[in-house]
Amino acid sequence: MITIGQLAGYIGVSIKTVRVYHDKGLLPEPDRDASGYRRYGASDAVDLIKIRTLAEAGVPLARIRDLRAASDEEFRQALGDIDDELSARIRSLQETQGRLRRLAAGRLVPLPGEVVAHLEDLACWGFTPRWVDLQRDLWILVFATHPDRAVALFHKQAEILSDPALRQLFLGYDHAHDLDADDPRLDDLARRIAEANRERYGSDERPGLDTGSEIPALIQNRVNASSPAWERLDSLIRAQLGT
C-alpha cells in the first residue's frame, strides 16, 4: 500500500489533483491506516491512470464518472459526442481569434470578404481614401441593420461600379467633395447621374432597403454632412429625378 503522495508521484499528477478527483467522486477514497493516512493499492493506481488519461484527452470531469461505467458502445458514442463538442469549440475559438486579429488590424467591425475586396478595388480605381472610408462605414451600417438585404444590395452596387462609364460618375461624385456648393459643374454632374439612373431603371423602383427603413436617410445625411457640395449635388439629383 502507498500514500497519496507516492500515488500522485507514480502517476504523474499532483496531490491536489487526486483530492479533486476524490471530491468529484471519480476516485473512491481508500481506507485509512491506524495513523489516519489514506493508503492506496494497485487498483487505485489503475483507476487514477484511467481518469488522468480521459482528463488529458479533454473529457470534462463531469463526464468521466459516467464514461468509466459505460459499455464499450456507450463509451465510443460518448467520446464521439465529446469530439463533436470540442470541434465546435475549436471553430468558435478560431472565429474569436479571427475577430481579434481583425481588431488588431484596425478593422473594428468586420465585413464580408467580398466587400473588403471591393473596397480595395475602389482605391485602385482612383477613389479617395475619404470615399473608401465612407463606403466602409456605410456598408457596416447596412450589414448590421439589414443583414437579409445587404448582400443583394452590395452585389447591385458592385455591378454598377464594374461599368466604367457608371464608375466615372461615382468618381465625379467623390471628387466633387471639395467644390464650392454653387460650382456649375455640380449641375452637369447631377444631370448625368440622373440620366444614368433613368436609363438603368426607367420607371422601376430603384433597389433599396425595406420600405419604411430610416437607414437610407441616415446614410444620405451622413454623406451630405461631409460636404456642402455633396449636399447640393444630392438636392440637384433628387430634383432631376422628381424624388
Contacts in CASP RR format, 6 or more apart in sequence:
PFRMAT RR
TARGET T0000
AUTHOR 0000-0000-0000
METHOD contacts of the structure
MODEL  1
MITIGQLAGYIGVSIKTVRVYHDKGLLPEPDRDASGYRRYGASDAVDLIK
IRTLAEAGVPLARIRDLRAASDEEFRQALGDIDDELSARIRSLQETQGRL
RRLAAGRLVPLPGEVVAHLEDLACWGFTPRWVDLQRDLWILVFATHPDRA
VALFHKQAEILSDPALRQLFLGYDHAHDLDADDPRLDDLARRIAEANRER
YGSDERPGLDTGSEIPALIQNRVNASSPAWERLDSLIRAQLGT
1 33 0 8 1.000
1 39 0 8 1.000
1 40 0 8 1.000
1 41 0 8 1.000
2 10 0 8 1.000
2 39 0 8 1.000
2 40 0 8 1.000
2 41 0 8 1.000
2 45 0 8 1.000
3 37 0 8 1.000
3 38 0 8 1.000
3 39 0 8 1.000
3 40 0 8 1.000
4 15 0 8 1.000
4 18 0 8 1.000
4 19 0 8 1.000
4 37 0 8 1.000
4 38 0 8 1.000
4 40 0 8 1.000
5 15 0 8 1.000
5 18 0 8 1.000
6 40 0 8 1.000
7 18 0 8 1.000
7 40 0 8 1.000
7 44 0 8 1.000
7 45 0 8 1.000
7 48 0 8 1.000
8 14 0 8 1.000
8 15 0 8 1.000
8 17 0 8 1.000
8 18 0 8 1.000
10 45 0 8 1.000
11 45 0 8 1.000
11 48 0 8 1.000
11 49 0 8 1.000
11 52 0 8 1.000
12 52 0 8 1.000
13 48 0 8 1.000
13 52 0 8 1.000
18 27 0 8 1.000
18 48 0 8 1.000
20 61 0 8 1.000
21 27 0 8 1.000
21 48 0 8 1.000
21 51 0 8 1.000
21 61 0 8 1.000
22 28 0 8 1.000
22 29 0 8 1.000
24 61 0 8 1.000
24 62 0 8 1.000
24 65 0 8 1.000
25 65 0 8 1.000
26 51 0 8 1.000
26 61 0 8 1.000
26 64 0 8 1.000
26 65 0 8 1.000
26 68 0 8 1.000
27 44 0 8 1.000
27 47 0 8 1.000
27 48 0 8 1.000
27 51 0 8 1.000
28 44 0 8 1.000
28 47 0 8 1.000
29 38 0 8 1.000
30 38 0 8 1.000
30 39 0 8 1.000
30 40 0 8 1.000
30 41 0 8 1.000
30 44 0 8 1.000
31 38 0 8 1.000
31 39 0 8 1.000
32 38 0 8 1.000
32 39 0 8 1.000
33 39 0 8 1.000
47 68 0 8 1.000
50 68 0 8 1.000
51 64 0 8 1.000
51 68 0 8 1.000
54 64 0 8 1.000
54 67 0 8 1.000
54 68 0 8 1.000
55 61 0 8 1.000
55 64 0 8 1.000
58 82 0 8 1.000
58 86 0 8 1.000
59 67 0 8 1.000
59 79 0 8 1.000
59 82 0 8 1.000
60 82 0 8 1.000
63 78 0 8 1.000
63 82 0 8 1.000
66 78 0 8 1.000
67 75 0 8 1.000
67 78 0 8 1.000
67 79 0 8 1.000
70 78 0 8 1.000
99 110 0 8 1.000
102 110 0 8 1.000
109 140 0 8 1.000
109 144 0 8 1.000
111 119 0 8 1.000
111 136 0 8 1.000
111 139 0 8 1.000
111 140 0 8 1.000
111 143 0 8 1.000
112 143 0 8 1.000
112 151 0 8 1.000
112 154 0 8 1.000
114 154 0 8 1.000
114 158 0 8 1.000
115 139 0 8 1.000
115 143 0 8 1.000
115 154 0 8 1.000
118 154 0 8 1.000
118 158 0 8 1.000
118 161 0 8 1.000
119 132 0 8 1.000
119 135 0 8 1.000
119 136 0 8 1.000
119 139 0 8 1.000
121 161 0 8 1.000
122 131 0 8 1.000
122 132 0 8 1.000
122 135 0 8 1.000
122 161 0 8 1.000
123 129 0 8 1.000
123 132 0 8 1.000
125 161 0 8 1.000
125 167 0 8 1.000
125 171 0 8 1.000
126 171 0 8 1.000
127 135 0 8 1.000
127 170 0 8 1.000
127 171 0 8 1.000
127 174 0 8 1.000
128 174 0 8 1.000
128 175 0 8 1.000
128 177 0 8 1.000
130 174 0 8 1.000
130 177 0 8 1.000
130 226 0 8 1.000
131 174 0 8 1.000
131 177 0 8 1.000
134 222 0 8 1.000
134 223 0 8 1.000
134 226 0 8 1.000
137 222 0 8 1.000
138 219 0 8 1.000
138 222 0 8 1.000
138 223 0 8 1.000
139 150 0 8 1.000
139 154 0 8 1.000
141 215 0 8 1.000
141 218 0 8 1.000
141 219 0 8 1.000
142 149 0 8 1.000
142 150 0 8 1.000
142 153 0 8 1.000
142 154 0 8 1.000
142 209 0 8 1.000
142 215 0 8 1.000
142 219 0 8 1.000
143 150 0 8 1.000
145 213 0 8 1.000
145 215 0 8 1.000
146 153 0 8 1.000
146 209 0 8 1.000
146 210 0 8 1.000
146 213 0 8 1.000
146 215 0 8 1.000
149 208 0 8 1.000
149 209 0 8 1.000
149 210 0 8 1.000
152 207 0 8 1.000
153 207 0 8 1.000
153 208 0 8 1.000
153 209 0 8 1.000
156 207 0 8 1.000
160 166 0 8 1.000
160 167 0 8 1.000
160 170 0 8 1.000
160 200 0 8 1.000
161 167 0 8 1.000
161 170 0 8 1.000
165 196 0 8 1.000
166 196 0 8 1.000
166 200 0 8 1.000
169 189 0 8 1.000
169 192 0 8 1.000
169 193 0 8 1.000
169 196 0 8 1.000
172 189 0 8 1.000
173 189 0 8 1.000
173 193 0 8 1.000
173 230 0 8 1.000
173 233 0 8 1.000
176 183 0 8 1.000
176 185 0 8 1.000
176 186 0 8 1.000
176 189 0 8 1.000
176 227 0 8 1.000
176 229 0 8 1.000
176 230 0 8 1.000
176 233 0 8 1.000
177 226 0 8 1.000
177 227 0 8 1.000
177 229 0 8 1.000
177 230 0 8 1.000
178 227 0 8 1.000
178 229 0 8 1.000
179 185 0 8 1.000
179 186 0 8 1.000
179 229 0 8 1.000
180 228 0 8 1.000
180 229 0 8 1.000
181 228 0 8 1.000
181 229 0 8 1.000
181 231 0 8 1.000
181 232 0 8 1.000
182 232 0 8 1.000
183 229 0 8 1.000
186 229 0 8 1.000
186 232 0 8 1.000
186 233 0 8 1.000
186 236 0 8 1.000
187 236 0 8 1.000
189 233 0 8 1.000
190 233 0 8 1.000
190 236 0 8 1.000
190 237 0 8 1.000
190 239 0 8 1.000
190 240 0 8 1.000
191 236 0 8 1.000
191 240 0 8 1.000
193 237 0 8 1.000
193 240 0 8 1.000
194 237 0 8 1.000
194 240 0 8 1.000
194 241 0 8 1.000
197 206 0 8 1.000
197 237 0 8 1.000
197 241 0 8 1.000
198 241 0 8 1.000
208 216 0 8 1.000
209 215 0 8 1.000
209 216 0 8 1.000
220 234 0 8 1.000
223 230 0 8 1.000
223 234 0 8 1.000
224 230 0 8 1.000
224 231 0 8 1.000
224 234 0 8 1.000
225 231 0 8 1.000
END
